Amino acid sequence: MGRFHRILEPGLNILIPVLDRIRYVQSLKEIVINVPEQSAVTLDNVTLQIDGVLYLRIMDPYKASYGVEDPEYAVTQLAQTTMRSELGKLSLDKVFRERESLNASIVDAINQAADCWGIRCLRYEIKDIHVPPRVKESMQMQSRRFVWVSLGLLIGLVAGFQVEAERRKRATVLESEGTRESAINVAEGKKQAQILASEAEKAEQINQAAGEASAVLAKAKAKAEAIRILAAALTQHNGDAAASLTVAEQYVSAFSKLAKDSNTILLPSNPGDVTSMVAQAMGVYGALTKAPAPGAPHSVSSGSSRDVQSTDASLDEELDRVKLS
């Protein structure tokens, strides 16, 4: 009789004629509603023409029937007002960048208001955003300017890379040239050092040879001078006695050094008889001094020849004895 009685469940339901009547029929499927195009002003005072699509579902048929007169119209109007409110919080650039967040904000606002109607908004999608022609031209000019600026930055970056590459190339070339010059200088220094060392060694050898030659010459001169002095001394009075004394001293000195430098020893038959050794040495000396000079007459006394022969015989006997021993 005009009052709410019950909600018919899916399946078989029995109605009493005249008393029961179906007043509202609600679909529980997802409903798609086109939100008409409308104008909205952004935060930077740009007027936009925007439309969208709303997806909703009736969750409570009773509230959808008795809570609001026309639920679809009410939700559509709520979506339009919420969209204008959300666009007023964003600038034009953010509208294009933050469409996902804008859609989520509109869905949350609609669900909060439509909860008492038994309707739940599933999602909201913005279809088209129309910008005024002048704003569109300015955006295109800005995009072109951005492209040119980006191109200029890219060209500058490439030029910077080229300059850096050229600088590194010059640095590498200079470093290699420095390394080459250093190697050449080191090699030249080693060459000069070797040349100077060889010249110094050559000069040293020359000086050493000159010194040795001077020493040999000095020794020869000294020896010749000593021989002359000795010859002059022997021609003087008692020269033979002095020579005999010298021979005796040398014999004693040589005899004291026997068996010190070698194990092989050559000894005379009577090494303790110094007088006989001196006599033999003096006999040899006398034979040598009385030997005829080249071109001189061969006149030798019989006594001198006998002394020389006896001296030679005694020396031969001594040598034979040493060999036999």
C-alpha positions as CSV (number, residue, x, y, z in Angstrom):
1,M,0.0,0.0,0.0
2,G,2.8,2.4,-0.8
3,R,5.2,1.3,1.9
4,F,8.6,-0.6,1.5
5,H,8.0,-4.2,2.3
6,R,11.0,-6.2,1.2
7,I,13.7,-6.7,-1.4
8,L,13.1,-9.5,-3.8
9,E,16.1,-11.9,-4.0
10,P,17.1,-13.6,-7.2
11,G,15.0,-16.6,-8.1
12,L,11.3,-17.4,-7.5
13,N,9.4,-14.8,-5.6
14,I,5.6,-14.8,-4.8
15,L,3.7,-11.5,-4.9
16,I,0.1,-10.8,-3.7
17,P,-1.9,-9.1,-6.4
18,V,-3.1,-5.6,-5.6
19,L,-1.2,-5.6,-2.3
20,D,2.4,-6.2,-3.6
21,R,3.9,-4.1,-6.4
22,I,7.5,-3.8,-7.7
23,R,8.4,-0.1,-7.3
24,Y,12.2,0.1,-8.2
25,V,14.4,-2.2,-10.2
26,Q,18.1,-1.8,-9.7
27,S,20.9,-3.5,-11.7
28,L,23.8,-4.7,-9.6
29,K,26.2,-4.8,-12.6
30,E,28.9,-2.2,-13.2
31,I,27.4,0.9,-14.8
32,V,29.3,3.2,-17.2
33,I,28.2,6.8,-17.3
34,N,29.6,9.5,-19.6
35,V,30.3,12.7,-17.8
36,P,29.4,15.6,-20.1
37,E,32.1,18.1,-21.2
38,Q,32.4,21.1,-18.9
39,S,34.6,24.1,-18.4
40,A,37.1,24.3,-15.5
41,V,39.6,26.9,-14.4
42,T,43.1,25.8,-13.3
43,L,45.2,27.3,-10.6
44,D,47.0,29.6,-13.1
45,N,43.6,30.9,-14.5
46,V,43.5,28.8,-17.7
47,T,40.0,27.7,-18.8
48,L,39.9,24.0,-19.9
49,Q,37.1,22.0,-21.5
50,I,37.2,18.5,-19.9
51,D,35.0,15.4,-20.0
52,G,35.3,11.9,-18.6
53,V,33.9,8.5,-18.0
54,L,32.5,7.2,-14.6
55,Y,32.4,3.6,-13.6
56,L,30.1,2.8,-10.6
57,R,28.1,-0.1,-9.1
58,I,25.1,-0.2,-6.8
59,M,26.0,-1.8,-3.6
60,D,22.8,-1.3,-1.6
61,P,19.6,-1.3,-3.7
62,Y,17.5,0.0,-0.9
63,K,19.6,3.2,-0.4
64,A,19.9,3.6,-4.2
65,S,16.1,3.5,-4.4
66,Y,15.0,5.5,-1.4
67,G,18.1,7.5,-0.6
68,V,18.2,9.6,-3.7
69,E,15.7,10.3,-6.5
70,D,17.9,9.7,-9.5
71,P,21.2,8.0,-8.5
72,E,22.9,8.2,-11.9
73,Y,22.2,11.9,-12.3
74,A,23.3,12.6,-8.7
75,V,26.6,10.8,-9.2
76,T,27.2,12.6,-12.6
77,Q,26.6,16.0,-11.0
78,L,28.9,15.1,-8.1
79,A,31.6,14.0,-10.5
80,Q,31.4,17.3,-12.4
81,T,31.6,19.4,-9.3
82,T,34.4,17.3,-7.8
83,M,36.4,17.5,-11.1
84,R,36.1,21.3,-11.2
85,S,37.2,21.5,-7.6
86,E,40.2,19.3,-8.1
87,L,41.3,21.1,-11.3
88,G,41.2,24.4,-9.4
89,K,44.0,23.0,-7.1
90,L,46.4,22.3,-10.0
91,S,48.2,24.4,-12.6
92,L,48.0,23.6,-16.3
93,D,51.3,21.8,-16.4
94,K,50.4,19.5,-13.5
95,V,47.0,18.7,-15.0
96,F,48.8,16.9,-17.9
97,R,51.5,15.4,-15.6
98,E,49.2,14.2,-12.8
99,R,46.1,12.8,-14.5
100,E,46.4,9.5,-12.5
101,S,46.4,11.4,-9.2
102,L,43.6,13.6,-10.4
103,N,41.4,10.6,-11.2
104,A,42.1,9.0,-7.9
105,S,41.2,12.2,-6.0
106,I,37.8,12.4,-7.9
107,V,37.0,8.8,-7.1
108,D,37.8,9.3,-3.4
109,A,35.6,12.4,-3.2
110,I,32.7,10.7,-5.0
111,N,32.8,7.6,-2.7
112,Q,32.7,9.8,0.4
113,A,29.6,11.6,-0.8
114,A,27.8,8.7,-2.4
115,D,28.2,6.2,0.5
116,C,24.7,7.2,1.8
117,W,23.2,6.4,-1.6
118,G,24.4,2.8,-1.7
119,I,26.6,3.5,-4.7
120,R,30.3,2.9,-5.0
121,C,32.5,4.6,-7.6
122,L,35.0,2.1,-9.0
123,R,37.1,4.5,-11.2
124,Y,37.0,7.7,-13.1
125,E,38.9,8.4,-16.3
126,I,39.4,11.7,-18.0
127,K,38.7,11.4,-21.7
128,D,39.7,14.7,-23.3
129,I,41.2,17.9,-22.2
130,H,40.7,20.8,-24.6
131,V,42.9,23.8,-24.2
132,P,42.1,27.3,-25.6
133,P,43.7,28.0,-29.0
134,R,46.0,30.8,-27.7
135,V,47.1,28.6,-24.9
136,K,47.7,25.8,-27.3
137,E,49.8,28.0,-29.5
138,S,51.9,29.2,-26.6
139,M,52.4,25.6,-25.4
140,Q,53.5,24.7,-28.9
141,M,55.9,27.6,-29.0
142,Q,57.2,26.6,-25.5
143,S,57.7,23.1,-26.7
144,R,59.6,24.3,-29.8
145,R,61.7,26.6,-27.5
146,F,62.3,23.6,-25.3
147,V,63.4,21.5,-28.3
148,W,65.7,24.3,-29.5
149,V,67.1,24.8,-26.0
150,S,67.6,21.0,-25.7
151,L,69.2,20.9,-29.1
152,G,71.5,23.8,-28.1
153,L,72.4,22.1,-24.9
154,L,73.1,18.8,-26.8
155,I,75.3,20.7,-29.3
156,G,77.1,22.4,-26.5
157,L,77.6,19.1,-24.7
158,V,78.9,17.5,-27.9
159,A,81.2,20.4,-28.4
160,G,82.4,20.1,-24.8
161,F,83.1,16.4,-25.4
162,Q,85.0,17.3,-28.6
163,V,87.1,20.0,-26.8
164,E,87.8,17.5,-23.9
165,A,88.8,14.8,-26.4
166,E,91.0,17.3,-28.3
167,R,92.6,18.4,-25.0
168,R,93.3,14.8,-24.0
169,K,94.7,14.1,-27.4
170,R,97.1,17.1,-27.1
171,A,98.0,16.0,-23.6
172,T,98.7,12.5,-24.8
173,V,100.8,13.8,-27.8
174,L,102.8,16.1,-25.5
175,E,103.4,13.3,-23.0
176,S,104.6,10.9,-25.7
177,E,106.9,13.6,-27.1
178,G,108.2,14.3,-23.6
179,T,108.8,10.5,-23.1
180,R,110.6,10.3,-26.5
181,E,112.8,13.4,-25.7
182,S,113.6,11.9,-22.3
183,A,114.6,8.6,-23.9
184,I,116.7,10.4,-26.5
185,N,118.4,12.5,-23.8
186,V,119.1,9.4,-21.7
187,A,120.5,7.5,-24.6
188,E,122.7,10.5,-25.6
189,G,123.9,10.8,-22.1
190,K,124.8,7.2,-21.9
191,K,126.6,7.5,-25.3
192,Q,128.6,10.5,-24.1
193,A,129.3,8.8,-20.8
194,Q,130.7,5.7,-22.7
195,I,132.7,7.9,-25.0
196,L,134.2,9.8,-22.1
197,A,134.8,6.6,-20.2
198,S,136.6,5.1,-23.2
199,E,138.7,8.2,-23.7
200,A,139.5,8.3,-20.0
201,E,140.6,4.6,-20.2
202,K,142.6,5.3,-23.3
203,A,144.3,8.3,-21.7
204,E,144.9,6.2,-18.6
205,Q,146.5,3.4,-20.6
206,I,148.6,5.9,-22.5
207,N,149.8,7.5,-19.3
208,Q,150.4,4.1,-17.7
209,A,152.4,3.0,-20.8
210,A,154.3,6.3,-20.8
211,G,155.0,5.9,-17.1
212,E,156.2,2.3,-17.6
213,A,158.4,3.3,-20.5
214,S,159.8,6.2,-18.4
215,A,160.4,3.8,-15.5
216,V,162.1,1.2,-17.8
217,L,164.2,3.9,-19.3
218,A,165.1,5.3,-15.9
219,K,166.0,1.8,-14.7
220,A,168.1,1.2,-17.8
221,K,169.9,4.5,-17.3
222,A,170.4,3.7,-13.6
223,K,171.7,0.3,-14.4
224,A,174.0,1.6,-17.1
225,E,175.3,4.2,-14.7
226,A,175.8,1.6,-12.0
227,I,177.7,-0.6,-14.5
228,R,179.9,2.3,-15.4
229,I,180.5,3.2,-11.8
230,L,181.2,-0.5,-11.1
231,A,183.6,-0.8,-14.0
232,A,185.4,2.4,-12.9
233,A,185.6,1.1,-9.4
234,L,187.1,-2.2,-10.5
235,T,189.8,-0.5,-12.5
236,Q,191.0,1.3,-9.4
237,H,193.5,0.0,-6.8
238,N,192.2,-3.0,-4.8
239,G,189.2,-3.3,-7.1
240,D,189.6,-7.1,-7.2
241,A,189.4,-7.2,-3.4
242,A,186.2,-5.2,-3.3
243,A,184.7,-7.4,-6.0
244,S,185.6,-10.5,-4.0
245,L,183.9,-9.0,-0.9
246,T,180.8,-8.2,-2.8
247,V,180.6,-11.8,-4.3
248,A,181.1,-13.3,-0.8
249,E,178.3,-11.1,0.7
250,Q,175.9,-12.1,-2.1
251,Y,176.8,-15.8,-1.7
252,V,176.2,-15.7,2.0
253,S,172.8,-13.9,1.4
254,A,171.8,-16.4,-1.3
255,F,172.9,-19.4,0.9
256,S,170.7,-18.1,3.8
257,K,167.6,-18.1,1.5
258,L,167.9,-21.7,0.4
259,A,164.8,-23.9,0.5
260,K,162.5,-20.9,1.2
261,D,160.9,-20.4,-2.2
262,S,161.1,-24.0,-3.7
263,N,161.7,-27.6,-2.8
264,T,164.3,-28.1,-5.6
265,I,167.8,-27.1,-4.4
266,L,171.0,-26.9,-6.4
267,L,174.0,-27.1,-4.1
268,P,177.7,-27.1,-4.8
269,S,179.9,-30.0,-3.6
270,N,181.3,-27.9,-0.7
271,P,178.6,-25.2,0.2
272,G,180.4,-24.3,3.4
273,D,183.7,-23.3,1.6
274,V,183.1,-19.7,0.9
275,T,186.7,-19.1,-0.2
276,S,186.6,-21.6,-3.0
277,M,183.3,-20.2,-4.3
278,V,184.7,-16.7,-4.3
279,A,187.8,-18.0,-6.0
280,Q,185.7,-19.6,-8.7
281,A,183.6,-16.5,-9.2
282,M,186.7,-14.3,-9.4
283,G,188.3,-16.7,-11.9
284,V,185.2,-16.5,-14.2
285,Y,185.3,-12.7,-13.8
286,G,189.0,-12.6,-14.7
287,A,188.4,-14.8,-17.7
288,L,185.7,-12.5,-18.9
289,T,187.8,-9.3,-18.4
290,K,190.8,-10.8,-20.2
291,A,188.7,-12.0,-23.2
292,P,190.1,-10.4,-26.4
293,A,188.0,-7.6,-27.9
294,P,186.9,-8.0,-31.6
295,G,189.8,-7.2,-33.9
296,A,192.3,-7.3,-31.1
297,P,195.4,-9.6,-31.2
298,H,194.8,-13.0,-29.4
299,S,197.7,-12.9,-26.9
300,V,196.9,-14.7,-23.6
301,S,199.4,-15.8,-21.1
302,S,199.7,-19.4,-20.3
303,G,199.1,-18.8,-16.6
304,S,195.8,-17.0,-17.2
305,S,194.6,-19.7,-19.7
306,R,195.3,-22.4,-17.2
307,D,193.4,-20.5,-14.5
308,V,190.4,-20.2,-16.7
309,Q,190.5,-23.8,-17.8
310,S,190.8,-24.9,-14.2
311,T,187.9,-22.7,-13.2
312,D,185.8,-24.1,-16.1
313,A,186.6,-27.6,-15.2
314,S,185.7,-27.1,-11.6
315,L,182.3,-25.5,-12.6
316,D,181.6,-28.5,-14.9
317,E,182.4,-30.9,-12.1
318,E,180.1,-29.1,-9.7
319,L,177.3,-29.2,-12.3
320,D,177.8,-32.9,-12.8
321,R,177.7,-33.6,-9.1
322,V,174.4,-31.6,-8.7
323,K,172.9,-33.5,-11.6
324,L,174.0,-36.9,-10.1
325,S,172.7,-35.9,-6.7
